Amino acid sequence: MKIFLILNVSISGIILLLSSIEIILINTITASHVHYYNYKVLRMRISDPQIINTIINLNLNEPENYDIWSFPRHNNNSMYISVSPVGFENLTNYLHQWNTSYEITVSNLQKAILDEKRENHLRRVSSYLRTGRNRPYYKSFNEIVQYLDQLSQMRSHMKVEDFGYTAEGRPMKGVMISSDSTRPIIWIDAGIHAREWIAPATALSIINKLMRPSGQTLLKHFQFFIVPVVNPDGYEYTRTKYRLWRKNRAQTEGELCIGIDLNRNFPFKWGVGNGASPHSCSDTYRGSEAASELETQSIIKKLNSLQKQIILYLSLHSFGQYILTPFGFSRYSYPPYYQKLMSMGKKVKQMIQNRHGYVYQVGSSSELLYEAAGATDDYVAGELKIPYAYTIELCDEGRYGFLLPPSYIGQVGRQLWTALTVLANDIIPN
């Protein structure tokens, strides 16, 4: 009788039951997480550099109260920042003094984080039960590893390798997809900043597309080396403890705070100008020295081993919808192929807008956004002399920011696939 009753439970009923259990667990586990109750996200319209610098200093001196999510760009003066209740009171007082307008885009940051977690768990349960509909979700690092291993077992031209280890001992996973080892390589990495969940999810989407018939045309001309998560320790920390953590999880000897911004730790122009912070509590802390971090060292070693074959480098980030060229360390400094990079980037922008309706901006990171010394794309272009290098800031423009719902994974993956095919077609060897 019991067996009969179990067999007559519908799939939707099982999903509902498991989802309810998951949601209870989410609410229980959240008690031990860093929380953001009554934190808000503001969008401010600012063009005055002095005001921007004042807000930057607030962020630097009180990172527990202020977290800048994005800076104004050249054609859009919107600046996003999350603030604690104390930070909200202080910042709005400043904004009133400056006659600067703002709007609250997220009224309770903790609720937004819980909403994201609930949706992600519902999609995860649906995926495991194989209900017939592909519902991508933000996977844990262990789930990513399992997925890659399973996929590689079914595809002879896909190999997964451990090419290094993190500060906490997790493996650095790289995926080589190739049908001819003599072909030029397109390198894609993601997840160097822990809280940017859409980046690893999009890298997985590209791997999946390359395994399908639609990917065979590209594989006739290129090999692909893809690192879905450059910063596994930080990524897992955002899932289990601190959703908006950015850095890795290494402790620098003699420093107060944990974590180094890996995208400020690469040796080309490391520590130059104002493009990274020397303060360990800053989200853009550059580390005690160039390439101080195990993750950085592993990426450098792997890049160097493939340098002669890499023709295109893409680093995936979020958010803002930008196609960024080197150099980031200083304004008005450009790599040799800058004009070609801009021309190709504008083609990508136009094609994404035509096919998907999303508008990306194209330009160097130092001019469109801010100076960033010690970044991966600068190292690739400046030190390794790889001709084509971009950082792509994925969706959105700020409505969700780092908390982009998992329902966007599919469309963001399609946008990057469009970008990849446009770029690849422009550099196919003769």
N, C-alpha and C positions, 0 to 999 in steps of 0.2 A: 504493500500500500504506500509506504514511504517513497519507494522508487517511482511509483506511478505519479505521485504528486510532484516529485522533483522534475520528472521528464515533461510535465505539463506547465512548468514555469516558463514563461516567454523570455526570449532574449532581452526584450525591453525591461522586463521585470528584474532580471538579473542585473542589468546595467543600473537600474534605479537603486536596487539594494546595495550593490557594491559602491555606487557613487555616494550614497548616503553615508556608508562607512568611511569612505575616503574623506568626505567633507568633515565628518566628526573628527577624524584624525588630523586634518589640516588645522582645525580650530584648536585642537589640543596641543599639537606640536608648536603652533604659533606662540604659545605662552613662553617658550624658551628662546624665541627668535628676537633679534633686534626689531623693535616695533616702531611704527611711524604714526601712532594715533594722533589725530588732529594736526599732523603735518599737512602742508598744502603745497601745491605747485602753482607758481605764478608765471604769467606771461607779461613781460614788461616791454614797452616800446621805447627803446633807448638808442640815441645816436651820439650822445655826448661822451667822448672818450674818458673824461674825468669821472663821470658817474659810473661808467663801466669799471674803471680801475678801483673806485671805492667799493663796489660790490665784490670785485675780485679779492680785495683785501679783507672784507668781511668773511668771505669763504675761507681764506687762508688762516685767519686768526681764530675763527670759530667754526670749524668744519662740522661740529655737532649741530649747529643751528642753520647753516647755509650750505647748499650743494648746487653749484651751477650745472645745469643740464646742457645748455647750449648757449652760444654767443650770437649776437646779431651778425647777419651777413650783409654783404654789400648792397643788396637790393631789398632787404627785409630787416627792419630794425627790431624784430622780436627776440627777446632773450628769456629763456626759461630757467627757473630756479626753484628748488624745493626748500622749504623753510619749516623749522620747528615752530610751535606756538610763540616762543620767545622771539625767534627770528622774524616771524610774521609781523609782530607788533613793532619791532625795531625798524625793519625794512620799510614797512608801509609809512611809518613816520618820516623816514628819509624821502620816500617817493613823494609824499605830500609836499615836503619842503622844496623838492626839485620840480614840482609841478609835472610829474611824470605819471602817465597813465599805466594801469595794470589791470589784468583780469585774473580771477582764480580759475584755472583750468582743471585742477583736481582739489576738491574741498577736504578730502580725507584720504591721505596717501595709503594708510594701512588698509582701508576698505578696497582701494584699487588693487593693491597687492593680493589681497585675499580673493578678489574677483578673478584675477588672472590665474591664481593657483587652482581655484575651483574649476574654471573652464578647462585648464590644462589636464586636471585629473579626470574629468568627464571624457575628454578626448582619449586619454591614455587607456581608460577602462574599455571604451568602445573599440580601440585599436586591438587590445589584447583579446577581446571576444570575437574579433573578425566578423563584424556585423554586415560586411559587404560594402562598406563605404570607407574610403581612405580619409581618415581624419588626422592629419599630422599634428604632433604636439611637441612640446619642448622636453626632450629626453634628458635623463640624468647622464653623467659621464659614463657610468657602467653600462647603461642601455645603449649609448652610442658605440662603445667598444663591442658589445655583443652584436649590434646591428651590422657593424663593419665586418666582423669575423664571419657572420652568417652569409653576408652578401659575397664576400671574397671566396667562400667555399663553393658558390654556385657559378662564379665567373673566373675563367682561367686567366683573363687579362687584367685582373685586379689583385693587387698584393697589398697586404697591411703589414706595416713594420713599426717596431719601437725604435725610435732614433734618439731617445734621451729620456731623462726622468726629471720630475719636478722637485721642488723643495720638500714636499711631503711624500715623495716617493712614487707618485703616479707616473705611468708611462706617457711619453709624448708619442702620439699615434699619427703616422703618415700613411697616406693611401696613394699608391702608384697605379695608374690606369694606363695601360699601354698595349698596343699590338705590334710595336716595332721600337726597339730600344735606341734606334739611331735618330728618331724624330725629335724635333725641338720640344721643349717642355713648357707648359703653362702651369705656373705655381699659384695656388689659391690657399690662403690661410684665413682663419676666423677665430673669434673668441679670445683675442689677446686681452681684451677688457671684459672682466667677468660678468658684469651685469647686462651686457649686450646680447641677450639670448637669441635674438633673431639671426645673428651672424652664424653661429654653429648650425642652426636649423637650416639656413640657406645653403651652407656648404654641403650638408647631407643631401639636400634637394638636388644640387648639381651632380653629386656622385650618383644619385639614383637616375638622373636623366642620362648621364653618360653610359649607364648600363643598358639603356633601352635602345631600340632601333634608331630613334632620333639622334642619339649620340654618336652613331657610327661614322657619320660624315666628318665630324671633328677628329675622331680617332684615326682617320685615314691620313691626317696631316700632323697631329700633335700627340704627345704624351701629356698626362696630367699628374701633378703631385699636389695632393690636397691635405692640409692639416686642419681638421674640423674644429679642434679646440687647442689653441696655443697655451692657454692658461687653465688647465684642468683643476688645480687647487682652488683658485679663485671662483671658477664656475660652480664647483660643488658647494663652496661656502655661500654663494648667493642662493642656492637651493635649500640649504639646511639651516642657515643662521641669519644672513645679512643680505637681503635681496639686492640692495643697491651698491654692494661692494664692487670696486673697479680693479684693484691691483692684484698682484699675486699674494702668496701667504708666507713669504720669507721674512725672517727677522734679521735686520741688519745690526751687527754688534755695536753696542753703545748708543743705539737710537731708541727713542721713546715708543714709536709706533711701528706696527707691522705692515709690511707690504711695499712693493716697488711697482711703479707703473712700467710694465715691460715695454710699452711703446714710447718710452723716453730713455731706454737703457741701452740702445744700440750704439756702436762706437762712432759712426759717422757724425761729426759735429756734436758729439755728446756734451751737454752742459753749456752750449753756446747760447748767449743772449738770455732772453726771458722765456725760452720755449719749454722749460721744465723747472721743477722746484727742487731746491736743495734740502727742503724740510720733510722729514720722514712722515709727518702727519698729513701732508698734502696728498690729494688724489693723483697729482702728477709728479710725485717724488721720483727722481731719476736714478736713485741708488747711490751707493758710496763711490762707485767708479763705473766706467763704461763696461758693459757686458759682465756685470757682477753676478747676474742671475743664471741659474742652471737652465732655465727655459730659454733665455736669450742665447746662451752658449750653444745649446742644442740646435736652435734654428739657424744660427750662423754656420755651424759645422755642416749642417745638411745643405744649406744654400751654397756654401763653398764647394761641396762635392758635386753639385749639379750645375754650377755656375756656367760652364761652357755651353750647356744646352738650353738653359732657361731663356726664353725670348719675351715672355709676358709674366708680370707679377701682379697679383690682385690681393689686397688685404681687405677683409670685410669687417665693417663696423656698423654701429647705429648710434644716433639717428640723425636725420636732417635732410636726406636725399641729395647727396653730393657725389660728384665724380671728381676726385681730387688728384692733382698731379704733384710730384715733388717740385721744388723743395719746400719743406716745412720749417726748417731751422731759421730762415730769414726771408723777409719780403724782398722781392725783385731779384732773387737768386734762382736760376733755372738750369735744369739738366740739358744736355746737348739736343735731345729729341723733343724739347718742349713744344715746339710748333706742331709737330706730328701728334704728340700726345693730346694737345688741345683739339686738333682736327678730328681725331678718332673719338675723343670724349664727346664732342658736339654731335657726332653721328649717333652715338649711344643715347644721348639725351633725347634726340629727336625720335629715334625708334621706340624708346620706352614710352614717350609721350603719345606717339601715334598708336601703339599697340595696347597700352595699358592705362593711359590717361593720367599718369603720374609725372610730375615735373621735377627733374633733377637740375642742379646747378653744376657748372663745369669751371674748374680753375685750380690754381695752386692752393694748398691748404693754408699757407701763411697769408695769402691775400683774401681768400673767401672767409676764413674762420679766424685763425690765430696762429702764432708761431708755435712750433712743436719740434724741439730739438731731440735727436736720438730716436727717431721713429723708424719703423721697418722700411717704408718705401724710400726714405732718404738714403738709408744704408744700401739698399738694393741698387738704386740709381747712381748714388755718389761713390760708393766704395766698390761695388761689384760691376758697375758699368752695364747693368742689364738695361736694354734700350727702352722697354715699355713697362712702366710701373704706375699703379694707381692704388689709392685708398678709396673704397666705395662706402659711403655712409648710406645705409639702407633706410627703408621707411621707419617712421613717418616723419612729418615735419614738426611734430610736437604735441599733437592731441593726446597720444599715449606715451610718447617718448620711449623710455627704456622698458615700459610695461606693455609693449605691443601684444595684443591678444593672439593666441595661437591660431585663431581663424585666419590670420593674415599670412601664415607661413607659405601656403600654396602660391598666393599671388606675388609675394616678394621673391620666391624662388623662380617664378616665371619671368619677372623683371630682370633678375640677374642672368638667367639663361639667354634672354634677348641681348643683354649687354655682352655676354661672353661670345655669342655667335657673331655679333657685329665686329668686335675687336679681333676675333680669330680670323674672320674673313679678310680683314684689312692687313693681316701679317702672314698669311699663308705663304710659305716659301715657294719661289718660282720653280 
